Amino acid sequence: MAGFRKNVGIPSSNQWNSASNDLYKQSPHSLRDSPSKLLLHNLKPLTMSDPNLITPTTTGGPPPNLSQLSCLRWTAKHPPTDPTISFSNKTILVTGANTGLGFQAALKYFSLGSSKLILAVRTLEKGQLTKSRLLSLVPSRSADADTISIIPVNLDTFSSVISFISQLETETQTLDIALLNAGLGNPTYEEAPTGWEQAVQVNVLSAALMAVLLLPLLRRTFYLTGKKPHMTFVNSNGHDKFEKKWLGTETSLLRYLQDGMKKKWDAEKSYLGVKVVGMAVFKGIVKGAGHGIIVDVVCPGFCKTDLGRKFGALSHVFMAPMMAFLGRTAEEGARSLVSGSVLTEEGHGGFWFLFGGLVTDEKLMKRTWEKVFEALRKDCSDVEGILGRKD
Ligand SMILES: NC(=O)c1ccc[n+]([C@@H]2O[C@H](COP(=O)([O-])OP(=O)(O)OC[C@H]3O[C@@H](n4cnc5c(N)ncnc54)[C@H](OP(=O)(O)O)[C@@H]3O)[C@@H](O)[C@H]2O)c1
């Protein structure tokens, strides 16, 4: 969900391009060849072990040579297959579980038998409401209220993430799936209490800190169960639209998103840049996770959710028909999230869908991850030890 212009709430001229950021785009290794392939960063398609997990469609990928709009429409009309596997004996964490994609993913996990579902939401009240909705939507599990837990977390601050992790560790000994989904898009420059621009804080830095601090629990899970747990990030193919020239002489993407955006806000550039940094974080975590954890990242496609809630009425007027015609439902988008969280090892380090643009610039990725790492280390010295780094 990108493509809103600055603070005037008018879709940018680049609107349609941005909308298609979240598309399952064509590529030389297009999914159209097979309905059950995951594209990894080396762009080699791999056949997944269970064809019902990650599939762009039941009939193959989009026909070749479609315009961007037609391609969007096609993807809206051909959502991924709904996963039907069982999550019994699985303890699952979903961040941002109260609405949008996170809620729909939580609903799938619960209806597919999760043995413990942990809702990481901003407030206890939101969590309780979400829990009630889940119980009422899955009547067959109405007696399983005690399998749903709520742990509040406000990703606006590092301290909330740290306290969330300690509550999580008292809540469970093992964690099979961590779906790191929470995120936002802002129409204007806003700062989190940490001083970072809010989307940088929420979507990137707090998510990164949570990912690092979850690693010991995930490692323990592997040790205790012998089964590799999953950490799945939610990102967007929008990272592919971020243009390096926007950085000008700035070498730090993080500083561009902080200082550059403070000076001259651009909602679209901010959203896309945040997605690029998110990919750098993902790569850093893949590297630091160790062999016992499967880490991947998914794009749900362009979906109808609450993501644009802070944008003005005019923006919603523009977006409504586009959403209606070209967007997937949140339920359809969540299929990719849930499928991504059960990939076998061949999914490790992979992105559902393509890695693109700057994300293939390994130097920039490494430098950006270093900057994120520095920011985390200031607030939480544990990250160094967890990632096994001494620098
Ligand atoms: N929709 C799309 O087309 C699309 C495409 C690609 C990627 N994505 C990504 O998918 C993820 C989910 O987005 P969505 O579309 O489902 O949007 P959404 O409906 O707005 O849901 C976002 C979730 O993140 C939570 N969140 C935001 N700020 C938070 C904070 N400071 N602390 C804790 N939780 C916070 C929200 O909680 P509250 O309700 O309490 O604010 C909400 O649960 C995001 O990371 C988004 O960038 C979306």
The ligand as an SDF file (V2000), in Angstrom:
LIG
                    3D

 48 52  0  0  0  0  0  0  0  0999 V2000
   -1.9140   -3.7580    2.4970 N   0  0  0  0  0  0  0  0  0  0  0  0
   -1.0030   -3.9200    1.5320 C   0  0  0  0  0  0  0  0  0  0  0  0
   -1.2780   -3.7420    0.3210 O   0  0  0  0  0  0  0  0  0  0  0  0
    0.4150   -4.3220    1.8990 C   0  0  0  0  0  0  0  0  0  0  0  0
    1.2770   -4.6610    0.8700 C   0  0  0  0  0  0  0  0  0  0  0  0
    2.5750   -5.0560    1.1850 C   0  0  0  0  0  0  0  0  0  0  0  0
    2.9760   -5.0910    2.5040 C   0  0  0  0  0  0  0  0  0  0  0  0
    2.1100   -4.7330    3.4960 N   0  0  0  0  0  0  0  0  0  0  0  0
    2.5940   -4.7990    4.8840 C   0  0  0  0  0  0  0  0  0  0  0  0
    1.7680   -5.6650    5.6210 O   0  0  0  0  0  0  0  0  0  0  0  0
    1.8410   -5.3350    7.0220 C   0  0  0  0  0  0  0  0  0  0  0  0
    0.4440   -5.2980    7.6110 C   0  0  0  0  0  0  0  0  0  0  0  0
   -0.2310   -4.2020    7.0370 O   0  0  0  0  0  0  0  0  0  0  0  0
   -1.7800   -4.1450    6.7410 P   0  0  0  0  0  0  0  0  0  0  0  0
   -1.9130   -3.8210    5.3090 O   0  0  0  0  0  0  0  0  0  0  0  0
   -2.4760   -5.3070    7.3030 O   0  0  0  0  0  0  0  0  0  0  0  0
   -2.1420   -2.7930    7.5350 O   0  0  0  0  0  0  0  0  0  0  0  0
   -3.1130   -2.5400    8.7840 P   0  0  0  0  0  0  0  0  0  0  0  0
   -4.4420   -3.1010    8.4990 O   0  0  0  0  0  0  0  0  0  0  0  0
   -3.0040   -1.0810    9.0560 O   0  0  0  0  0  0  0  0  0  0  0  0
   -2.4160   -3.3460    9.9680 O   0  0  0  0  0  0  0  0  0  0  0  0
   -1.1960   -2.9090   10.5330 C   0  0  0  0  0  0  0  0  0  0  0  0
   -1.0120   -3.5590   11.8870 C   0  0  0  0  0  0  0  0  0  0  0  0
    0.2240   -3.0880   12.4480 O   0  0  0  0  0  0  0  0  0  0  0  0
   -0.0480   -2.6210   13.7640 C   0  0  0  0  0  0  0  0  0  0  0  0
    0.8330   -1.5310   14.1890 N   0  0  0  0  0  0  0  0  0  0  0  0
    1.0680   -0.3650   13.5530 C   0  0  0  0  0  0  0  0  0  0  0  0
    1.8420    0.4140   14.3300 N   0  0  0  0  0  0  0  0  0  0  0  0
    2.1010   -0.2790   15.4570 C   0  0  0  0  0  0  0  0  0  0  0  0
    2.8360   -0.0070   16.6310 C   0  0  0  0  0  0  0  0  0  0  0  0
    3.4570    1.1690   16.8380 N   0  0  0  0  0  0  0  0  0  0  0  0
    2.8880   -0.9350   17.6170 N   0  0  0  0  0  0  0  0  0  0  0  0
    2.2430   -2.1150   17.4560 C   0  0  0  0  0  0  0  0  0  0  0  0
    1.5210   -2.4350   16.3640 N   0  0  0  0  0  0  0  0  0  0  0  0
    1.4540   -1.5180   15.3810 C   0  0  0  0  0  0  0  0  0  0  0  0
   -1.4650   -2.1050   13.7010 C   0  0  0  0  0  0  0  0  0  0  0  0
   -1.9900   -2.0000   15.0120 O   0  0  0  0  0  0  0  0  0  0  0  0
   -3.0630   -0.8320   15.3520 P   0  0  0  0  0  0  0  0  0  0  0  0
   -4.3470   -1.2700   14.7030 O   0  0  0  0  0  0  0  0  0  0  0  0
   -3.1120   -0.8080   16.8340 O   0  0  0  0  0  0  0  0  0  0  0  0
   -2.5300    0.4280   14.7620 O   0  0  0  0  0  0  0  0  0  0  0  0
   -2.1120   -3.1970   12.8790 C   0  0  0  0  0  0  0  0  0  0  0  0
   -2.3840   -4.3070   13.6790 O   0  0  0  0  0  0  0  0  0  0  0  0
    2.5850   -4.0020    7.0850 C   0  0  0  0  0  0  0  0  0  0  0  0
    3.8970   -4.2480    7.4970 O   0  0  0  0  0  0  0  0  0  0  0  0
    2.5210   -3.4910    5.6590 C   0  0  0  0  0  0  0  0  0  0  0  0
    3.5820   -2.6270    5.3320 O   0  0  0  0  0  0  0  0  0  0  0  0
    0.8280   -4.3570    3.2310 C   0  0  0  0  0  0  0  0  0  0  0  0
  1  2  1  0
  2  3  2  0
  2  4  1  0
  4  5  1  0
  4 48  2  0
  5  6  2  0
  6  7  1  0
  7  8  2  0
  8  9  1  0
  8 48  1  0
  9 10  1  0
  9 46  1  0
 10 11  1  0
 11 12  1  0
 11 44  1  0
 12 13  1  0
 13 14  1  0
 14 15  2  0
 14 16  1  0
 14 17  1  0
 17 18  1  0
 18 19  2  0
 18 20  1  0
 18 21  1  0
 21 22  1  0
 22 23  1  0
 23 24  1  0
 23 42  1  0
 24 25  1  0
 25 26  1  0
 25 36  1  0
 26 27  1  0
 26 35  1  0
 27 28  2  0
 28 29  1  0
 29 30  1  0
 29 35  2  0
 30 31  1  0
 30 32  2  0
 32 33  1  0
 33 34  2  0
 34 35  1  0
 36 37  1  0
 36 42  1  0
 37 38  1  0
 38 39  2  0
 38 40  1  0
 38 41  1  0
 42 43  1  0
 44 45  1  0
 44 46  1  0
 46 47  1  0
M  CHG  2   8   1  16  -1
M  END
$$$$
